[in-house]
């Protein structure tokens, strides 16, 4: 089995430089070319870092926790992959889990770190947590980076360009000739939902289109909430001809509810959703989506946390590269 010294020799650097590169030490003054050379050497030699030795040296577990609302949700698969990519580069592992609302939520985060199971936490906000509840879950004694959420007055968040994603979805429907466009917008206390609703509103205003109040339903991210929202839309005096949905799972529920009500998608109503998963492609009809860089989101968030564990202050990032991309499938058509 290759050792750290073997990697250093193959890359032509000292053992300490190889160690700092492979542990993701952002403070090390090492050129990007050297970092690449060290990583390539480690991969070629199939170097596996000793988590036990590293943990003893730094008094750390050698792991980060990724806490999501539901570990079975396909939305988080690419994000988990990005977290694992970055953690692996730093010689760390990833513990996946979920926590409840306060007070038990914060207690669980604190226990994970205090018990030495993880060094820090990446947290995806649950839809039932408003800012007050989220602050209670986070506390101030656990290293946490928020994924695609922000909390006023607190640093340490990495988010997507949700406004751009919702703008792209709405603009697609406008370009297809739709004028009556509704929005299944997510709960109003979740900042991600707020940003996506902002993108919808901006695009409708730019197109000079009127929004009837009953065309906007503030509901949750999941399929049951999407189905309930679709039923409310169908009760409008004048139905929209198209919907922007802020979550792919809610879109699945909405399309199913529309079908059960005899509303054809896209024949009677077009549907486009923000976020893309394998479920969107497998559904019938396959859903037109806006693909956001979830893997890059996970990678960037894990990088911010690893930097912080190395002594760098927490910072905020927006992951805008690659830009949101429209994935055309069967659920939208020209009016």
NUZA-42776 format. One record per residue (C-alpha): x, y, z; residue in three letters. Coordinates in steps of 0.001 Angstrom, whole numbers, plus 500000, padded with zeros to 6 digits. Layout:
// residues N
+--------+--------+--------+------+
!     c1 !     c2 !     c3 ! rest !
+--------+--------+--------+------+
!      X !      Y !      Z !  ala !
...
+--------+--------+--------+------+
// end
This chain:
// residues 335
+--------+--------+--------+------+
!     c1 !     c2 !     c3 ! rest !
+--------+--------+--------+------+
! 500000 ! 500000 ! 500000 !  unk !
! 501354 ! 503430 ! 499015 !  unk !
! 502450 ! 505792 ! 501763 !  unk !
! 502374 ! 509571 ! 501974 !  unk !
! 506120 ! 509588 ! 501338 !  unk !
! 505556 ! 507596 ! 498134 !  unk !
! 503113 ! 510251 ! 496936 !  unk !
! 505546 ! 513037 ! 497844 !  unk !
! 508416 ! 511319 ! 495969 !  unk !
! 506259 ! 510723 ! 492893 !  unk !
! 505122 ! 514363 ! 492844 !  unk !
! 508592 ! 515727 ! 493556 !  unk !
! 507584 ! 517560 ! 496727 !  unk !
! 508256 ! 517256 ! 500420 !  unk !
! 506145 ! 515015 ! 502637 !  unk !
! 504697 ! 518058 ! 504417 !  unk !
! 503600 ! 519676 ! 501139 !  unk !
! 501945 ! 516441 ! 500016 !  unk !
! 500169 ! 516200 ! 503372 !  unk !
! 498859 ! 519761 ! 503256 !  unk !
! 497580 ! 519352 ! 499698 !  unk !
! 495817 ! 516065 ! 500413 !  unk !
! 494211 ! 517375 ! 503610 !  unk !
! 492816 ! 520396 ! 501780 !  unk !
! 494787 ! 522982 ! 503763 !  unk !
! 493787 ! 526236 ! 502040 !  unk !
! 496404 ! 528215 ! 503978 !  unk !
! 499298 ! 526323 ! 502398 !  unk !
! 501195 ! 528432 ! 499844 !  unk !
! 501225 ! 525819 ! 497117 !  unk !
! 500657 ! 526518 ! 493428 !  unk !
! 497690 ! 524975 ! 491673 !  unk !
! 500073 ! 523083 ! 489386 !  unk !
! 501761 ! 521488 ! 492395 !  unk !
! 498411 ! 520645 ! 493969 !  unk !
! 497350 ! 518945 ! 490742 !  unk !
! 500624 ! 517022 ! 490581 !  unk !
! 500204 ! 515766 ! 494145 !  unk !
! 496583 ! 514716 ! 493601 !  unk !
! 497470 ! 512968 ! 490344 !  unk !
! 500287 ! 511098 ! 492083 !  unk !
! 497978 ! 510048 ! 494908 !  unk !
! 495412 ! 508781 ! 492429 !  unk !
! 497991 ! 506921 ! 490328 !  unk !
! 499407 ! 505235 ! 493427 !  unk !
! 495920 ! 504588 ! 494826 !  unk !
! 496981 ! 506279 ! 498030 !  unk !
! 494534 ! 505873 ! 500917 !  unk !
! 495099 ! 508310 ! 503820 !  unk !
! 495186 ! 506998 ! 507356 !  unk !
! 492108 ! 508541 ! 508969 !  unk !
! 493136 ! 507192 ! 512356 !  unk !
! 496568 ! 508818 ! 512270 !  unk !
! 495144 ! 512101 ! 511016 !  unk !
! 492449 ! 512121 ! 513673 !  unk !
! 494998 ! 511528 ! 516419 !  unk !
! 497233 ! 514270 ! 515109 !  unk !
! 494548 ! 516921 ! 514800 !  unk !
! 492173 ! 515537 ! 517439 !  unk !
! 489511 ! 515272 ! 514773 !  unk !
! 487204 ! 512567 ! 513503 !  unk !
! 488218 ! 512983 ! 509859 !  unk !
! 484568 ! 513234 ! 508805 !  unk !
! 481967 ! 515860 ! 507924 !  unk !
! 478239 ! 515466 ! 508436 !  unk !
! 475768 ! 516159 ! 505625 !  unk !
! 472338 ! 516744 ! 507156 !  unk !
! 469389 ! 516827 ! 504738 !  unk !
! 465609 ! 516897 ! 505309 !  unk !
! 465142 ! 513383 ! 503893 !  unk !
! 467990 ! 510977 ! 503130 !  unk !
! 465803 ! 509120 ! 500591 !  unk !
! 465103 ! 512227 ! 498478 !  unk !
! 466636 ! 511963 ! 494982 !  unk !
! 467070 ! 515760 ! 494889 !  unk !
! 470094 ! 515439 ! 497176 !  unk !
! 471941 ! 512684 ! 495253 !  unk !
! 474129 ! 514964 ! 493107 !  unk !
! 474773 ! 517278 ! 496048 !  unk !
! 475993 ! 514320 ! 498115 !  unk !
! 478288 ! 513340 ! 495257 !  unk !
! 479861 ! 516801 ! 495257 !  unk !
! 480347 ! 516726 ! 499024 !  unk !
! 482011 ! 513326 ! 498778 !  unk !
! 484295 ! 514487 ! 495955 !  unk !
! 485642 ! 517395 ! 498004 !  unk !
! 485842 ! 515439 ! 501256 !  unk !
! 487768 ! 512651 ! 499548 !  unk !
! 490341 ! 515146 ! 498278 !  unk !
! 490881 ! 516246 ! 501891 !  unk !
! 491161 ! 512662 ! 503122 !  unk !
! 487831 ! 512878 ! 504916 !  unk !
! 484666 ! 510798 ! 504910 !  unk !
! 481013 ! 511876 ! 504886 !  unk !
! 478289 ! 510917 ! 507345 !  unk !
! 474773 ! 511352 ! 505904 !  unk !
! 471829 ! 511975 ! 508201 !  unk !
! 468794 ! 514054 ! 509051 !  unk !
! 467703 ! 515951 ! 512153 !  unk !
! 464402 ! 517215 ! 513509 !  unk !
! 463315 ! 520727 ! 514464 !  unk !
! 464471 ! 522405 ! 517711 !  unk !
! 465217 ! 521685 ! 520456 !  unk !
! 466158 ! 518131 ! 519485 !  unk !
! 467720 ! 519258 ! 516185 !  unk !
! 470447 ! 521366 ! 517770 !  unk !
! 471096 ! 518753 ! 520406 !  unk !
! 471714 ! 516188 ! 517684 !  unk !
! 474173 ! 518416 ! 515806 !  unk !
! 476076 ! 519151 ! 519011 !  unk !
! 476192 ! 515460 ! 519914 !  unk !
! 477650 ! 514538 ! 516514 !  unk !
! 480554 ! 516944 ! 516980 !  unk !
! 481057 ! 516461 ! 520743 !  unk !
! 481104 ! 512683 ! 520369 !  unk !
! 483823 ! 512979 ! 517759 !  unk !
! 481755 ! 511481 ! 514948 !  unk !
! 482146 ! 514537 ! 512705 !  unk !
! 484274 ! 517684 ! 512756 !  unk !
! 481618 ! 519939 ! 511248 !  unk !
! 478245 ! 519889 ! 509552 !  unk !
! 476740 ! 520798 ! 506196 !  unk !
! 473029 ! 521494 ! 506678 !  unk !
! 470227 ! 521634 ! 504123 !  unk !
! 467341 ! 523574 ! 505639 !  unk !
! 464045 ! 521755 ! 506218 !  unk !
! 461005 ! 523462 ! 504739 !  unk !
! 459289 ! 523638 ! 508145 !  unk !
! 462088 ! 525738 ! 509684 !  unk !
! 461608 ! 529496 ! 509671 !  unk !
! 464588 ! 531728 ! 510495 !  unk !
! 463998 ! 531543 ! 514243 !  unk !
! 463772 ! 527754 ! 514286 !  unk !
! 466792 ! 527426 ! 511983 !  unk !
! 468871 ! 529638 ! 514298 !  unk !
! 467883 ! 527458 ! 517239 !  unk !
! 468941 ! 524303 ! 515405 !  unk !
! 472304 ! 525815 ! 514430 !  unk !
! 473195 ! 527368 ! 517784 !  unk !
! 476620 ! 528995 ! 517982 !  unk !
! 478792 ! 526131 ! 519197 !  unk !
! 478872 ! 523824 ! 516153 !  unk !
! 480814 ! 524460 ! 512890 !  unk !
! 477995 ! 524557 ! 510309 !  unk !
! 477771 ! 525617 ! 506670 !  unk !
! 474262 ! 526077 ! 505276 !  unk !
! 473568 ! 524562 ! 501861 !  unk !
! 471302 ! 526605 ! 499582 !  unk !
! 469961 ! 528639 ! 502454 !  unk !
! 470895 ! 531819 ! 504254 !  unk !
! 470250 ! 533103 ! 507733 !  unk !
! 470345 ! 536891 ! 508269 !  unk !
! 473311 ! 537970 ! 510382 !  unk !
! 475129 ! 534641 ! 510041 !  unk !
! 478064 ! 533832 ! 507751 !  unk !
! 478670 ! 530412 ! 506285 !  unk !
! 476284 ! 529674 ! 503418 !  unk !
! 476650 ! 528353 ! 499884 !  unk !
! 473624 ! 528857 ! 497638 !  unk !
! 472514 ! 528359 ! 494060 !  unk !
! 471447 ! 531140 ! 491713 !  unk !
! 467788 ! 530358 ! 492375 !  unk !
! 466599 ! 533641 ! 490907 !  unk !
! 468241 ! 532836 ! 487569 !  unk !
! 466815 ! 529316 ! 487625 !  unk !
! 463241 ! 530506 ! 488115 !  unk !
! 463706 ! 533261 ! 485539 !  unk !
! 464805 ! 530681 ! 482960 !  unk !
! 461800 ! 528456 ! 483700 !  unk !
! 459340 ! 531353 ! 483451 !  unk !
! 460949 ! 532789 ! 480326 !  unk !
! 460622 ! 529406 ! 478605 !  unk !
! 456852 ! 529515 ! 479072 !  unk !
! 456665 ! 533143 ! 477938 !  unk !
! 458592 ! 532264 ! 474777 !  unk !
! 456127 ! 529442 ! 474103 !  unk !
! 453372 ! 532061 ! 473985 !  unk !
! 451819 ! 531565 ! 477420 !  unk !
! 450460 ! 534645 ! 479151 !  unk !
! 448494 ! 533131 ! 482044 !  unk !
! 451356 ! 531566 ! 484002 !  unk !
! 450950 ! 530374 ! 487577 !  unk !
! 453527 ! 529568 ! 490215 !  unk !
! 453644 ! 526794 ! 492808 !  unk !
! 456059 ! 528786 ! 494872 !  unk !
! 457224 ! 526956 ! 497998 !  unk !
! 456612 ! 528061 ! 501584 !  unk !
! 457062 ! 531810 ! 502171 !  unk !
! 459431 ! 531487 ! 505162 !  unk !
! 462058 ! 529487 ! 503233 !  unk !
! 464620 ! 531780 ! 501629 !  unk !
! 465217 ! 529439 ! 498674 !  unk !
! 461498 ! 529580 ! 497841 !  unk !
! 461584 ! 533368 ! 498182 !  unk !
! 464426 ! 533647 ! 495657 !  unk !
! 462660 ! 531395 ! 493146 !  unk !
! 459445 ! 533369 ! 493494 !  unk !
! 461444 ! 536542 ! 492913 !  unk !
! 462736 ! 535129 ! 489612 !  unk !
! 459182 ! 534315 ! 488509 !  unk !
! 457889 ! 537781 ! 489457 !  unk !
! 460748 ! 539592 ! 487713 !  unk !
! 460269 ! 537679 ! 484469 !  unk !
! 456516 ! 538147 ! 484427 !  unk !
! 456979 ! 541889 ! 485007 !  unk !
! 459562 ! 542153 ! 482227 !  unk !
! 457139 ! 540403 ! 479855 !  unk !
! 454358 ! 542798 ! 480853 !  unk !
! 452161 ! 539936 ! 482039 !  unk !
! 449529 ! 540173 ! 484751 !  unk !
! 449472 ! 537683 ! 487617 !  unk !
! 446115 ! 536809 ! 489138 !  unk !
! 446535 ! 536271 ! 492907 !  unk !
! 444904 ! 532825 ! 492702 !  unk !
! 447589 ! 531650 ! 490240 !  unk !
! 450270 ! 531750 ! 492955 !  unk !
! 450118 ! 529055 ! 495623 !  unk !
! 452666 ! 529005 ! 498449 !  unk !
! 453026 ! 525305 ! 499243 !  unk !
! 455761 ! 522854 ! 500232 !  unk !
! 458495 ! 521135 ! 498239 !  unk !
! 457080 ! 517604 ! 498245 !  unk !
! 454601 ! 515719 ! 496024 !  unk !
! 451621 ! 515929 ! 498365 !  unk !
! 452015 ! 519696 ! 498656 !  unk !
! 452300 ! 519994 ! 494874 !  unk !
! 449125 ! 517973 ! 494401 !  unk !
! 447206 ! 520131 ! 496881 !  unk !
! 448488 ! 523296 ! 495195 !  unk !
! 447396 ! 522038 ! 491776 !  unk !
! 443871 ! 521439 ! 493085 !  unk !
! 443753 ! 525037 ! 494302 !  unk !
! 444912 ! 526280 ! 490899 !  unk !
! 442116 ! 524313 ! 489222 !  unk !
! 439607 ! 526170 ! 491364 !  unk !
! 440632 ! 529565 ! 489952 !  unk !
! 437908 ! 531464 ! 488016 !  unk !
! 440282 ! 531539 ! 485051 !  unk !
! 442929 ! 528850 ! 485018 !  unk !
! 446508 ! 529520 ! 483958 !  unk !
! 447688 ! 527747 ! 480810 !  unk !
! 451091 ! 527001 ! 482328 !  unk !
! 452786 ! 526506 ! 485699 !  unk !
! 456244 ! 527158 ! 487059 !  unk !
! 456916 ! 524829 ! 489988 !  unk !
! 459728 ! 525594 ! 492423 !  unk !
! 460513 ! 521951 ! 493257 !  unk !
! 460701 ! 518843 ! 491096 !  unk !
! 458983 ! 516707 ! 493739 !  unk !
! 456115 ! 519196 ! 493986 !  unk !
! 455909 ! 519151 ! 490172 !  unk !
! 455487 ! 515373 ! 490197 !  unk !
! 452592 ! 515733 ! 492633 !  unk !
! 451057 ! 518573 ! 490633 !  unk !
! 451207 ! 516739 ! 487305 !  unk !
! 449683 ! 513635 ! 488901 !  unk !
! 446850 ! 515670 ! 490412 !  unk !
! 446184 ! 517430 ! 487111 !  unk !
! 445974 ! 514088 ! 485326 !  unk !
! 443511 ! 512690 ! 487863 !  unk !
! 441371 ! 515807 ! 487343 !  unk !
! 441314 ! 515231 ! 483576 !  unk !
! 443725 ! 518075 ! 482789 !  unk !
! 446220 ! 516981 ! 480134 !  unk !
! 449867 ! 517957 ! 480495 !  unk !
! 450972 ! 519601 ! 478264 !  unk !
! 447776 ! 519580 ! 476139 !  unk !
! 445726 ! 521651 ! 478581 !  unk !
! 448450 ! 523006 ! 480846 !  unk !
! 452240 ! 523176 ! 480468 !  unk !
! 454448 ! 522529 ! 483495 !  unk !
! 458121 ! 523397 ! 484014 !  unk !
! 459998 ! 522881 ! 487246 !  unk !
! 463161 ! 524106 ! 488906 !  unk !
! 465622 ! 521286 ! 489723 !  unk !
! 466184 ! 518117 ! 487759 !  unk !
! 466421 ! 514493 ! 488919 !  unk !
! 466061 ! 511074 ! 487313 !  unk !
! 462446 ! 511122 ! 488497 !  unk !
! 461670 ! 514048 ! 486168 !  unk !
! 462875 ! 512087 ! 483156 !  unk !
! 461155 ! 508848 ! 484210 !  unk !
! 457763 ! 510468 ! 484905 !  unk !
! 454902 ! 510418 ! 482417 !  unk !
! 454910 ! 512894 ! 480867 !  unk !
! 458621 ! 513541 ! 481309 !  unk !
! 459068 ! 516916 ! 482986 !  unk !
! 460745 ! 519926 ! 481430 !  unk !
! 463157 ! 521180 ! 484084 !  unk !
! 465804 ! 523750 ! 484883 !  unk !
! 468952 ! 521912 ! 485893 !  unk !
! 470916 ! 523614 ! 488670 !  unk !
! 474536 ! 522732 ! 489569 !  unk !
! 473797 ! 520551 ! 492601 !  unk !
! 477069 ! 518611 ! 492490 !  unk !
! 479044 ! 521847 ! 492350 !  unk !
! 476918 ! 523169 ! 495227 !  unk !
! 477869 ! 520217 ! 497416 !  unk !
! 481518 ! 520467 ! 496481 !  unk !
! 481704 ! 524201 ! 497192 !  unk !
! 479880 ! 523907 ! 500526 !  unk !
! 482180 ! 521130 ! 501690 !  unk !
! 485169 ! 523229 ! 500654 !  unk !
! 483996 ! 526184 ! 502754 !  unk !
! 483562 ! 523902 ! 505767 !  unk !
! 486984 ! 522274 ! 505346 !  unk !
! 488602 ! 525703 ! 505052 !  unk !
! 486836 ! 526787 ! 508232 !  unk !
! 488009 ! 523702 ! 510105 !  unk !
! 491518 ! 524709 ! 509053 !  unk !
! 491142 ! 528149 ! 510615 !  unk !
! 489592 ! 530260 ! 507832 !  unk !
! 486547 ! 532381 ! 508787 !  unk !
! 483217 ! 531200 ! 507406 !  unk !
! 482209 ! 532889 ! 504167 !  unk !
! 479209 ! 533058 ! 501831 !  unk !
! 479208 ! 531880 ! 498208 !  unk !
! 476825 ! 531772 ! 495247 !  unk !
! 477435 ! 528843 ! 492889 !  unk !
! 476671 ! 530284 ! 489449 !  unk !
! 478931 ! 528097 ! 487293 !  unk !
! 477669 ! 526202 ! 485424 !  unk !
! 474663 ! 528417 ! 484842 !  unk !
! 471114 ! 527046 ! 485133 !  unk !
! 470204 ! 525028 ! 482025 !  unk !
! 466807 ! 524265 ! 480510 !  unk !
! 466164 ! 520554 ! 479924 !  unk !
! 463367 ! 520242 ! 477369 !  unk !
! 461091 ! 517238 ! 477794 !  unk !
! 457401 ! 516491 ! 477270 !  unk !
! 455553 ! 518622 ! 479853 !  unk !
! 455665 ! 521950 ! 477989 !  unk !
! 454402 ! 523002 ! 474566 !  unk !
! 453682 ! 526150 ! 472582 !  unk !
! 450284 ! 527687 ! 473185 !  unk !
+--------+--------+--------+------+
// end
